[in-house]
């Protein structure tokens, strides 16, 4: 047996540190809490869609989710906050659907039409129609409704408008970009509402796509012909 080196002798005198098992990044309690909240939101989404906000009780939500009312109050202050969570989930899912549809497309004009078609698919969903379009403004209040809506889908519209305008030789300020985006966003929101209340949604979708495609074609023609925007300040009354 060969003699130990000085380093080995030193290591042998040091106290051994016990091995500690790997600590999970998320505790079981946190996992259970997240699962409970998801179950409450999913059940509330079903009930709000089928019965509406006013006719849905907290008792029905906790019963369907198979949790206690105490568990609900651990996550939400009341029914309106549950509704807001459902609203946020539906808007988040809508944004993901549109982003997925846009993935791989590089032409800005094509992306605008693809984004429109993806949005038209969303507004035909019963849950989105009932919660976001029909009841959202009344339950959340107009300002809160717009704030939530713009947080999710407005950014997508702004990106599409920016990419289209950047193709032109027109210099557009951030204020004008905001104005263009809000006008287009407003048109899409109004179109979504008209589709959600139409007796023939498929026909309404076709009409909306035709109308907005015509508007985009006109905008594209102006952009490609080199038309410049007038200075907004020149339009102000003297």
Rosetta blueprint (number, residue, H / E / L):
1 X L
2 X L
3 X L
4 X L
5 X L
6 X H
7 X H
8 X H
9 X H
10 X H
11 X H
12 X H
13 X H
14 X L
15 X L
16 X L
17 X L
18 X L
19 X L
20 X L
21 X L
22 X L
23 X L
24 X L
25 X L
26 X L
27 X L
28 X H
29 X H
30 X H
31 X H
32 X H
33 X H
34 X H
35 X H
36 X H
37 X H
38 X H
39 X H
40 X H
41 X H
42 X H
43 X H
44 X H
45 X H
46 X H
47 X H
48 X H
49 X H
50 X H
51 X H
52 X L
53 X L
54 X L
55 X L
56 X L
57 X L
58 X H
59 X H
60 X H
61 X H
62 X H
63 X H
64 X H
65 X H
66 X L
67 X L
68 X L
69 X H
70 X H
71 X H
72 X H
73 X H
74 X H
75 X H
76 X L
77 X L
78 X L
79 X H
80 X H
81 X H
82 X H
83 X H
84 X H
85 X H
86 X H
87 X H
88 X H
89 X H
90 X H
91 X H
92 X H
93 X H
94 X H
95 X H
96 X H
97 X H
98 X H
99 X H
100 X H
101 X H
102 X H
103 X L
104 X L
105 X L
106 X L
107 X L
108 X H
109 X H
110 X H
111 X H
112 X H
113 X H
114 X H
115 X H
116 X H
117 X H
118 X H
119 X H
120 X H
121 X H
122 X H
123 X L
124 X L
125 X L
126 X H
127 X H
128 X H
129 X H
130 X H
131 X H
132 X H
133 X H
134 X H
135 X H
136 X H
137 X H
138 X H
139 X H
140 X H
141 X L
142 X H
143 X H
144 X H
145 X H
146 X H
147 X H
148 X H
149 X H
150 X H
151 X H
152 X H
153 X H
154 X H
155 X H
156 X H
157 X H
158 X H
159 X H
160 X H
161 X H
162 X H
163 X H
164 X H
165 X H
166 X L
167 X L
168 X L
169 X L
170 X L
171 X L
172 X L
173 X L
174 X H
175 X H
176 X H
177 X H
178 X H
179 X H
180 X H
181 X H
182 X H
183 X H
184 X H
185 X H
186 X H
187 X H
188 X H
189 X H
190 X H
191 X H
192 X H
193 X H
194 X H
195 X H
196 X H
197 X L
198 X L
199 X L
200 X L
201 X H
202 X H
203 X H
204 X H
205 X H
206 X H
207 X H
208 X H
209 X H
210 X H
211 X H
212 X H
213 X H
214 X H
215 X H
216 X H
217 X H
218 X H
219 X H
220 X H
221 X H
222 X H
223 X H
224 X H
225 X L
226 X L
227 X L
228 X L
229 X L
230 X L
231 X L
232 X H
233 X H
234 X H
235 X H
236 X L
237 X L
238 X L
